[in-house]
Amino acid sequence: MIGFAVPEKYLFTRNGDTTVSYSGQTTRLKMAKEMVNALKDETTTITQLLAMFDHQEGASDFSDADLNASSKQVKNKTGNNGTATDAAEIRNDIESWMTNQVDSVFPAWTDEAQKGLAGYIQEAGGGSTRYVNQNGLENNQAVNKALIGALVADQVLNGYLTPAKLNTGTNEADQTAGTVVEGKSYTNMEHYWDEGYGYIYGLAADGTDPVTTPGSNDIFMLKYIGKVDSDTDFSGTAKKLFTAFIEGRAAVVAAEFEARDAAAKRVAKEASLVIGVRAAHYLKAGQLGLAAATPDMASVFHDLSEGFGFVYSLQFTLNSETNAPYFSRQEVMEMLGKIYPVVDGKRGFWDVTQADLQEAATTIATAFGFTYDNA
C-alpha cells in the first residue's frame, strides 16, 4: 500500500509552479536524432558527424538554431556511467560506425552491394532500399540502436535513478526539508529523477501522459517501448514503466526513499526488458529470413542491423537483483562476434548462420525470462 499521493499524470508542482524540468534531455535526444538522420545523407562529411556528436556551444552543427546555441552534447553523456576505459571504447565504437559510413558506404551509394563490397540492396518486390557496408551492416542502424543503450538506458538506469546519484551530497536532508535549488522550484533529487524521465519521454507528444496519449518524434527508447507494448506477449510494458516512474517521483516528493528505490528497480526491469525483447526479436527475424526458400537479403540485413545495435545496448541494461547488466560488455562483444563474424575471411551478415542467430536470441530471451517463441 502506497502511503503517499500519486498523480495520474506526470505533473508535480510546488507553490503553483511546476517542478518538472528535463529540457536538457530533450535537447540531447534531438541532437542524437539529427545525427542519426545525417547518416542517411550521402553528402554528410565525417567532420560534420563528429561535430554533431561532440557539439560545442554556438557551433552551427544542426538545422535547429536552439540546438546550435546549446551547451549540451551527446558524446559526453554516452556510456559515461562505467569506467573511463569503457566510455572511451564505447564512444570510439559510435565514431567508427560513422566513419565507416562516410568512408565505405557513401562512396558506394549508387553501387549494388555484394559480399565484401558496400552499396545499396533493395528489399524484394520493390521495397525499401538499404545501404550497407562491406559486411552487410547498416551503420545508421548500429548507431541508432546502440544509443538506446549507451545514451538513454545508461543515463537512466546507471546514472540518474541510482541511489548514488539521487542521494548526492545533502540531497536526502534537502528533500526531507523541501529545500529547493536556488532560483528553481525543484529540489536536486526531484530534478535528477526528472532528468532520467526525460531521456525516455523527452520527445513524447505529451510528456505528462505518454501512455494514454501515444505518439512522439522519438527514434530511441520510447519508440521501442511502443513496439514491445504492442506485442501481446509483453502488453502492459508501457504502463508498467510509466507507473514506476510516476510512483518513484511521488516517492521523492514524499521523501520516501525506500519506495523511491523500489520504483527505480521497476524502471530498470521494464526498460531493460525493452532492449532484451527487441534484441531477440530482430535476431529471430533475421534467422527466419535466412530460412526462407529465397531469402530477401535486404530485409535480413535490415533486421540484423537493428538487432546488432540492440545487442550492443544490452551492456547498459540493469538487473536490479544483481546490480549488474544482464550482459557484460565482454559478453556483448563476444555475442556480436558470433552474429556479425568478420574473422577468418567471413563477411559479417553475409556469412552468419541461422544456428548462431537462434542461439543468441535464445540466450537473450532466457536471461530476461521469456522464450525464443515470444521474441
Contacts in CASP RR format, 6 or more apart in sequence:
PFRMAT RR
TARGET T0000
AUTHOR 0000-0000-0000
METHOD contacts of the structure
MODEL  1
MIGFAVPEKYLFTRNGDTTVSYSGQTTRLKMAKEMVNALKDETTTITQLL
AMFDHQEGASDFSDADLNASSKQVKNKTGNNGTATDAAEIRNDIESWMTN
QVDSVFPAWTDEAQKGLAGYIQEAGGGSTRYVNQNGLENNQAVNKALIGA
LVADQVLNGYLTPAKLNTGTNEADQTAGTVVEGKSYTNMEHYWDEGYGYI
YGLAADGTDPVTTPGSNDIFMLKYIGKVDSDTDFSGTAKKLFTAFIEGRA
AVVAAEFEARDAAAKRVAKEASLVIGVRAAHYLKAGQLGLAAATPDMASV
FHDLSEGFGFVYSLQFTLNSETNAPYFSRQEVMEMLGKIYPVVDGKRGFW
DVTQADLQEAATTIATAFGFTYDNA
2 247 0 8 1.000
2 250 0 8 1.000
2 259 0 8 1.000
3 254 0 8 1.000
3 256 0 8 1.000
4 250 0 8 1.000
4 251 0 8 1.000
4 253 0 8 1.000
4 254 0 8 1.000
4 256 0 8 1.000
4 259 0 8 1.000
5 250 0 8 1.000
5 254 0 8 1.000
6 246 0 8 1.000
6 247 0 8 1.000
6 250 0 8 1.000
7 246 0 8 1.000
7 250 0 8 1.000
8 209 0 8 1.000
9 208 0 8 1.000
9 209 0 8 1.000
9 246 0 8 1.000
10 20 0 8 1.000
10 197 0 8 1.000
10 201 0 8 1.000
10 207 0 8 1.000
10 208 0 8 1.000
10 209 0 8 1.000
10 210 0 8 1.000
10 242 0 8 1.000
10 245 0 8 1.000
10 246 0 8 1.000
10 249 0 8 1.000
11 18 0 8 1.000
11 20 0 8 1.000
11 208 0 8 1.000
12 18 0 8 1.000
12 19 0 8 1.000
12 20 0 8 1.000
12 190 0 8 1.000
12 249 0 8 1.000
12 250 0 8 1.000
12 253 0 8 1.000
13 19 0 8 1.000
13 185 0 8 1.000
14 180 0 8 1.000
14 185 0 8 1.000
14 186 0 8 1.000
15 185 0 8 1.000
17 185 0 8 1.000
18 185 0 8 1.000
19 185 0 8 1.000
19 186 0 8 1.000
19 187 0 8 1.000
19 190 0 8 1.000
19 194 0 8 1.000
20 186 0 8 1.000
20 194 0 8 1.000
20 197 0 8 1.000
21 184 0 8 1.000
21 186 0 8 1.000
21 191 0 8 1.000
21 194 0 8 1.000
22 194 0 8 1.000
22 195 0 8 1.000
22 196 0 8 1.000
22 197 0 8 1.000
22 198 0 8 1.000
22 199 0 8 1.000
22 201 0 8 1.000
22 202 0 8 1.000
24 70 0 8 1.000
24 72 0 8 1.000
24 195 0 8 1.000
25 155 0 8 1.000
25 195 0 8 1.000
25 196 0 8 1.000
25 198 0 8 1.000
25 199 0 8 1.000
25 202 0 8 1.000
26 198 0 8 1.000
26 202 0 8 1.000
26 203 0 8 1.000
27 66 0 8 1.000
27 67 0 8 1.000
27 70 0 8 1.000
27 72 0 8 1.000
28 72 0 8 1.000
28 73 0 8 1.000
28 74 0 8 1.000
28 77 0 8 1.000
28 151 0 8 1.000
28 199 0 8 1.000
29 199 0 8 1.000
29 202 0 8 1.000
29 203 0 8 1.000
29 218 0 8 1.000
29 220 0 8 1.000
30 62 0 8 1.000
30 64 0 8 1.000
30 67 0 8 1.000
30 203 0 8 1.000
31 52 0 8 1.000
31 55 0 8 1.000
31 62 0 8 1.000
31 67 0 8 1.000
31 70 0 8 1.000
31 72 0 8 1.000
31 73 0 8 1.000
31 74 0 8 1.000
32 74 0 8 1.000
32 147 0 8 1.000
32 151 0 8 1.000
32 220 0 8 1.000
33 203 0 8 1.000
33 217 0 8 1.000
33 218 0 8 1.000
33 219 0 8 1.000
33 220 0 8 1.000
34 52 0 8 1.000
34 62 0 8 1.000
34 63 0 8 1.000
34 64 0 8 1.000
34 67 0 8 1.000
35 49 0 8 1.000
35 52 0 8 1.000
35 53 0 8 1.000
35 74 0 8 1.000
35 143 0 8 1.000
36 140 0 8 1.000
36 143 0 8 1.000
36 144 0 8 1.000
36 147 0 8 1.000
36 219 0 8 1.000
38 44 0 8 1.000
38 48 0 8 1.000
38 49 0 8 1.000
38 52 0 8 1.000
39 49 0 8 1.000
39 98 0 8 1.000
39 101 0 8 1.000
39 139 0 8 1.000
39 140 0 8 1.000
39 143 0 8 1.000
40 131 0 8 1.000
40 140 0 8 1.000
42 105 0 8 1.000
42 106 0 8 1.000
42 109 0 8 1.000
44 102 0 8 1.000
44 106 0 8 1.000
45 102 0 8 1.000
46 98 0 8 1.000
46 99 0 8 1.000
46 102 0 8 1.000
46 103 0 8 1.000
48 61 0 8 1.000
49 98 0 8 1.000
49 101 0 8 1.000
49 102 0 8 1.000
50 95 0 8 1.000
50 98 0 8 1.000
51 59 0 8 1.000
51 61 0 8 1.000
52 61 0 8 1.000
52 62 0 8 1.000
52 74 0 8 1.000
53 73 0 8 1.000
53 74 0 8 1.000
53 75 0 8 1.000
53 91 0 8 1.000
53 94 0 8 1.000
53 95 0 8 1.000
53 98 0 8 1.000
54 73 0 8 1.000
54 74 0 8 1.000
54 75 0 8 1.000
54 76 0 8 1.000
55 61 0 8 1.000
55 62 0 8 1.000
55 67 0 8 1.000
55 68 0 8 1.000
55 70 0 8 1.000
55 72 0 8 1.000
55 73 0 8 1.000
55 74 0 8 1.000
55 75 0 8 1.000
56 73 0 8 1.000
57 69 0 8 1.000
57 70 0 8 1.000
57 71 0 8 1.000
58 68 0 8 1.000
58 69 0 8 1.000
59 68 0 8 1.000
60 68 0 8 1.000
61 67 0 8 1.000
61 68 0 8 1.000
62 68 0 8 1.000
74 147 0 8 1.000
74 151 0 8 1.000
75 91 0 8 1.000
77 151 0 8 1.000
77 155 0 8 1.000
78 87 0 8 1.000
78 90 0 8 1.000
78 91 0 8 1.000
78 94 0 8 1.000
78 147 0 8 1.000
78 150 0 8 1.000
78 151 0 8 1.000
78 154 0 8 1.000
79 86 0 8 1.000
79 87 0 8 1.000
79 90 0 8 1.000
79 91 0 8 1.000
79 150 0 8 1.000
79 151 0 8 1.000
79 154 0 8 1.000
79 316 0 8 1.000
80 87 0 8 1.000
80 154 0 8 1.000
81 154 0 8 1.000
81 155 0 8 1.000
81 158 0 8 1.000
81 159 0 8 1.000
82 158 0 8 1.000
86 329 0 8 1.000
89 329 0 8 1.000
90 150 0 8 1.000
93 146 0 8 1.000
93 312 0 8 1.000
94 143 0 8 1.000
94 146 0 8 1.000
94 147 0 8 1.000
94 150 0 8 1.000
97 137 0 8 1.000
97 139 0 8 1.000
97 142 0 8 1.000
97 143 0 8 1.000
97 146 0 8 1.000
98 139 0 8 1.000
98 143 0 8 1.000
100 133 0 8 1.000
100 139 0 8 1.000
101 133 0 8 1.000
101 139 0 8 1.000
101 140 0 8 1.000
104 118 0 8 1.000
104 133 0 8 1.000
104 134 0 8 1.000
105 118 0 8 1.000
105 119 0 8 1.000
105 131 0 8 1.000
105 132 0 8 1.000
105 133 0 8 1.000
105 139 0 8 1.000
107 118 0 8 1.000
108 117 0 8 1.000
108 118 0 8 1.000
108 119 0 8 1.000
108 120 0 8 1.000
109 119 0 8 1.000
109 120 0 8 1.000
109 131 0 8 1.000
110 120 0 8 1.000
111 117 0 8 1.000
111 118 0 8 1.000
111 119 0 8 1.000
111 120 0 8 1.000
112 119 0 8 1.000
112 120 0 8 1.000
112 121 0 8 1.000
113 119 0 8 1.000
113 120 0 8 1.000
113 121 0 8 1.000
113 131 0 8 1.000
113 132 0 8 1.000
113 136 0 8 1.000
115 347 0 8 1.000
115 350 0 8 1.000
115 351 0 8 1.000
116 134 0 8 1.000
116 135 0 8 1.000
116 347 0 8 1.000
116 350 0 8 1.000
117 134 0 8 1.000
118 131 0 8 1.000
118 132 0 8 1.000
118 133 0 8 1.000
118 134 0 8 1.000
119 131 0 8 1.000
119 132 0 8 1.000
120 129 0 8 1.000
120 130 0 8 1.000
120 131 0 8 1.000
120 132 0 8 1.000
121 129 0 8 1.000
121 130 0 8 1.000
121 131 0 8 1.000
121 132 0 8 1.000
121 297 0 8 1.000
121 298 0 8 1.000
121 301 0 8 1.000
122 128 0 8 1.000
122 129 0 8 1.000
122 130 0 8 1.000
122 298 0 8 1.000
123 129 0 8 1.000
123 130 0 8 1.000
123 296 0 8 1.000
123 298 0 8 1.000
123 299 0 8 1.000
123 302 0 8 1.000
124 294 0 8 1.000
124 296 0 8 1.000
124 298 0 8 1.000
124 299 0 8 1.000
127 298 0 8 1.000
128 298 0 8 1.000
128 302 0 8 1.000
129 298 0 8 1.000
130 138 0 8 1.000
130 298 0 8 1.000
130 301 0 8 1.000
130 302 0 8 1.000
130 305 0 8 1.000
131 138 0 8 1.000
131 140 0 8 1.000
132 138 0 8 1.000
132 301 0 8 1.000
132 305 0 8 1.000
132 349 0 8 1.000
133 139 0 8 1.000
134 347 0 8 1.000
135 340 0 8 1.000
135 342 0 8 1.000
135 347 0 8 1.000
135 348 0 8 1.000
135 349 0 8 1.000
135 350 0 8 1.000
136 301 0 8 1.000
136 304 0 8 1.000
136 305 0 8 1.000
136 347 0 8 1.000
136 348 0 8 1.000
136 349 0 8 1.000
136 350 0 8 1.000
137 301 0 8 1.000
137 304 0 8 1.000
137 305 0 8 1.000
137 308 0 8 1.000
137 340 0 8 1.000
137 348 0 8 1.000
137 349 0 8 1.000
138 301 0 8 1.000
138 302 0 8 1.000
138 305 0 8 1.000
141 302 0 8 1.000
141 305 0 8 1.000
141 306 0 8 1.000
141 307 0 8 1.000
141 308 0 8 1.000
141 309 0 8 1.000
142 305 0 8 1.000
142 308 0 8 1.000
142 309 0 8 1.000
142 312 0 8 1.000
144 219 0 8 1.000
144 220 0 8 1.000
144 309 0 8 1.000
145 278 0 8 1.000
145 306 0 8 1.000
145 307 0 8 1.000
145 308 0 8 1.000
145 309 0 8 1.000
145 310 0 8 1.000
145 312 0 8 1.000
145 313 0 8 1.000
146 309 0 8 1.000
146 312 0 8 1.000
146 313 0 8 1.000
147 220 0 8 1.000
148 220 0 8 1.000
148 221 0 8 1.000
148 224 0 8 1.000
148 275 0 8 1.000
148 309 0 8 1.000
148 310 0 8 1.000
148 313 0 8 1.000
149 221 0 8 1.000
149 275 0 8 1.000
149 312 0 8 1.000
149 313 0 8 1.000
149 315 0 8 1.000
149 316 0 8 1.000
149 317 0 8 1.000
150 312 0 8 1.000
150 313 0 8 1.000
150 316 0 8 1.000
151 199 0 8 1.000
151 220 0 8 1.000
152 199 0 8 1.000
152 200 0 8 1.000
152 220 0 8 1.000
152 221 0 8 1.000
153 221 0 8 1.000
153 271 0 8 1.000
153 272 0 8 1.000
153 275 0 8 1.000
153 313 0 8 1.000
153 316 0 8 1.000
153 317 0 8 1.000
153 318 0 8 1.000
154 316 0 8 1.000
155 195 0 8 1.000
155 196 0 8 1.000
155 199 0 8 1.000
156 196 0 8 1.000
156 199 0 8 1.000
156 200 0 8 1.000
156 267 0 8 1.000
156 271 0 8 1.000
157 267 0 8 1.000
157 268 0 8 1.000
157 271 0 8 1.000
157 272 0 8 1.000
157 316 0 8 1.000
157 317 0 8 1.000
157 318 0 8 1.000
158 316 0 8 1.000
158 318 0 8 1.000
159 165 0 8 1.000
159 196 0 8 1.000
160 166 0 8 1.000
160 192 0 8 1.000
160 193 0 8 1.000
160 195 0 8 1.000
160 196 0 8 1.000
160 199 0 8 1.000
161 192 0 8 1.000
161 193 0 8 1.000
161 196 0 8 1.000
161 264 0 8 1.000
161 267 0 8 1.000
161 268 0 8 1.000
162 264 0 8 1.000
163 257 0 8 1.000
163 261 0 8 1.000
165 192 0 8 1.000
166 189 0 8 1.000
166 192 0 8 1.000
166 193 0 8 1.000
166 252 0 8 1.000
166 260 0 8 1.000
167 189 0 8 1.000
167 257 0 8 1.000
168 188 0 8 1.000
168 192 0 8 1.000
171 187 0 8 1.000
171 188 0 8 1.000
171 189 0 8 1.000
171 192 0 8 1.000
172 189 0 8 1.000
172 255 0 8 1.000
172 257 0 8 1.000
173 179 0 8 1.000
174 187 0 8 1.000
174 188 0 8 1.000
174 189 0 8 1.000
175 187 0 8 1.000
175 188 0 8 1.000
175 189 0 8 1.000
175 190 0 8 1.000
175 252 0 8 1.000
175 255 0 8 1.000
176 255 0 8 1.000
178 187 0 8 1.000
179 187 0 8 1.000
180 186 0 8 1.000
180 187 0 8 1.000
181 187 0 8 1.000
181 188 0 8 1.000
181 191 0 8 1.000
184 191 0 8 1.000
186 194 0 8 1.000
187 252 0 8 1.000
189 252 0 8 1.000
190 249 0 8 1.000
190 252 0 8 1.000
190 253 0 8 1.000
193 248 0 8 1.000
193 249 0 8 1.000
193 252 0 8 1.000
193 260 0 8 1.000
194 249 0 8 1.000
197 245 0 8 1.000
197 249 0 8 1.000
199 221 0 8 1.000
200 221 0 8 1.000
200 222 0 8 1.000
200 225 0 8 1.000
200 241 0 8 1.000
200 245 0 8 1.000
200 271 0 8 1.000
201 207 0 8 1.000
201 210 0 8 1.000
201 222 0 8 1.000
201 245 0 8 1.000
202 216 0 8 1.000
202 218 0 8 1.000
202 222 0 8 1.000
203 216 0 8 1.000
203 217 0 8 1.000
203 218 0 8 1.000
203 222 0 8 1.000
204 210 0 8 1.000
204 215 0 8 1.000
204 216 0 8 1.000
204 218 0 8 1.000
204 222 0 8 1.000
205 213 0 8 1.000
205 214 0 8 1.000
205 215 0 8 1.000
205 216 0 8 1.000
206 213 0 8 1.000
210 216 0 8 1.000
210 222 0 8 1.000
210 238 0 8 1.000
210 242 0 8 1.000
211 238 0 8 1.000
211 239 0 8 1.000
211 242 0 8 1.000
214 226 0 8 1.000
216 222 0 8 1.000
216 223 0 8 1.000
221 271 0 8 1.000
221 274 0 8 1.000
224 274 0 8 1.000
224 275 0 8 1.000
224 278 0 8 1.000
225 237 0 8 1.000
225 238 0 8 1.000
225 241 0 8 1.000
225 274 0 8 1.000
226 237 0 8 1.000
226 238 0 8 1.000
227 278 0 8 1.000
228 234 0 8 1.000
228 237 0 8 1.000
228 238 0 8 1.000
228 273 0 8 1.000
228 274 0 8 1.000
228 277 0 8 1.000
228 278 0 8 1.000
229 235 0 8 1.000
229 236 0 8 1.000
229 237 0 8 1.000
229 238 0 8 1.000
229 239 0 8 1.000
231 277 0 8 1.000
233 370 0 8 1.000
233 374 0 8 1.000
234 273 0 8 1.000
234 277 0 8 1.000
234 370 0 8 1.000
234 374 0 8 1.000
237 270 0 8 1.000
237 273 0 8 1.000
237 274 0 8 1.000
240 266 0 8 1.000
240 270 0 8 1.000
241 266 0 8 1.000
241 267 0 8 1.000
241 270 0 8 1.000
241 271 0 8 1.000
241 274 0 8 1.000
243 266 0 8 1.000
244 263 0 8 1.000
244 264 0 8 1.000
244 266 0 8 1.000
244 267 0 8 1.000
244 270 0 8 1.000
245 263 0 8 1.000
245 267 0 8 1.000
247 259 0 8 1.000
247 263 0 8 1.000
248 259 0 8 1.000
248 260 0 8 1.000
248 263 0 8 1.000
248 264 0 8 1.000
251 257 0 8 1.000
251 259 0 8 1.000
251 260 0 8 1.000
251 263 0 8 1.000
252 260 0 8 1.000
264 320 0 8 1.000
265 320 0 8 1.000
268 317 0 8 1.000
268 318 0 8 1.000
268 319 0 8 1.000
268 320 0 8 1.000
269 320 0 8 1.000
271 317 0 8 1.000
272 317 0 8 1.000
272 318 0 8 1.000
272 319 0 8 1.000
272 326 0 8 1.000
272 368 0 8 1.000
273 368 0 8 1.000
275 310 0 8 1.000
275 313 0 8 1.000
275 314 0 8 1.000
275 316 0 8 1.000
275 317 0 8 1.000
276 310 0 8 1.000
276 314 0 8 1.000
276 317 0 8 1.000
276 326 0 8 1.000
276 364 0 8 1.000
276 365 0 8 1.000
276 367 0 8 1.000
276 368 0 8 1.000
277 368 0 8 1.000
277 370 0 8 1.000
277 374 0 8 1.000
277 375 0 8 1.000
278 306 0 8 1.000
278 307 0 8 1.000
278 310 0 8 1.000
279 307 0 8 1.000
279 309 0 8 1.000
279 310 0 8 1.000
279 311 0 8 1.000
279 313 0 8 1.000
279 314 0 8 1.000
279 361 0 8 1.000
279 364 0 8 1.000
280 361 0 8 1.000
280 362 0 8 1.000
280 364 0 8 1.000
280 365 0 8 1.000
280 368 0 8 1.000
280 370 0 8 1.000
280 372 0 8 1.000
280 375 0 8 1.000
281 307 0 8 1.000
281 375 0 8 1.000
282 303 0 8 1.000
282 304 0 8 1.000
282 306 0 8 1.000
282 307 0 8 1.000
282 310 0 8 1.000
283 303 0 8 1.000
283 304 0 8 1.000
283 307 0 8 1.000
283 311 0 8 1.000
283 339 0 8 1.000
283 357 0 8 1.000
283 358 0 8 1.000
283 360 0 8 1.000
283 361 0 8 1.000
283 364 0 8 1.000
283 375 0 8 1.000
284 357 0 8 1.000
284 358 0 8 1.000
284 361 0 8 1.000
284 372 0 8 1.000
284 375 0 8 1.000
285 303 0 8 1.000
286 300 0 8 1.000
286 303 0 8 1.000
286 304 0 8 1.000
286 357 0 8 1.000
287 354 0 8 1.000
287 357 0 8 1.000
287 358 0 8 1.000
287 361 0 8 1.000
289 295 0 8 1.000
289 296 0 8 1.000
289 299 0 8 1.000
289 300 0 8 1.000
289 303 0 8 1.000
290 300 0 8 1.000
290 352 0 8 1.000
290 354 0 8 1.000
290 357 0 8 1.000
291 354 0 8 1.000
300 349 0 8 1.000
301 349 0 8 1.000
304 339 0 8 1.000
304 340 0 8 1.000
304 349 0 8 1.000
304 352 0 8 1.000
304 357 0 8 1.000
305 349 0 8 1.000
307 339 0 8 1.000
308 336 0 8 1.000
308 339 0 8 1.000
308 340 0 8 1.000
311 332 0 8 1.000
311 335 0 8 1.000
311 336 0 8 1.000
311 339 0 8 1.000
311 360 0 8 1.000
311 364 0 8 1.000
312 332 0 8 1.000
312 336 0 8 1.000
314 325 0 8 1.000
314 326 0 8 1.000
314 327 0 8 1.000
314 331 0 8 1.000
314 332 0 8 1.000
314 335 0 8 1.000
314 364 0 8 1.000
315 325 0 8 1.000
315 327 0 8 1.000
315 328 0 8 1.000
315 329 0 8 1.000
315 331 0 8 1.000
315 332 0 8 1.000
316 325 0 8 1.000
317 325 0 8 1.000
317 326 0 8 1.000
317 327 0 8 1.000
318 324 0 8 1.000
318 325 0 8 1.000
318 326 0 8 1.000
319 325 0 8 1.000
319 326 0 8 1.000
326 367 0 8 1.000
326 368 0 8 1.000
327 335 0 8 1.000
327 364 0 8 1.000
327 367 0 8 1.000
335 360 0 8 1.000
335 363 0 8 1.000
337 343 0 8 1.000
338 352 0 8 1.000
338 356 0 8 1.000
338 359 0 8 1.000
338 360 0 8 1.000
339 352 0 8 1.000
339 356 0 8 1.000
339 357 0 8 1.000
339 360 0 8 1.000
340 348 0 8 1.000
340 349 0 8 1.000
340 352 0 8 1.000
341 348 0 8 1.000
341 351 0 8 1.000
341 352 0 8 1.000
341 356 0 8 1.000
342 348 0 8 1.000
358 372 0 8 1.000
361 372 0 8 1.000
361 375 0 8 1.000
362 371 0 8 1.000
362 372 0 8 1.000
364 375 0 8 1.000
365 371 0 8 1.000
365 372 0 8 1.000
365 374 0 8 1.000
365 375 0 8 1.000
END
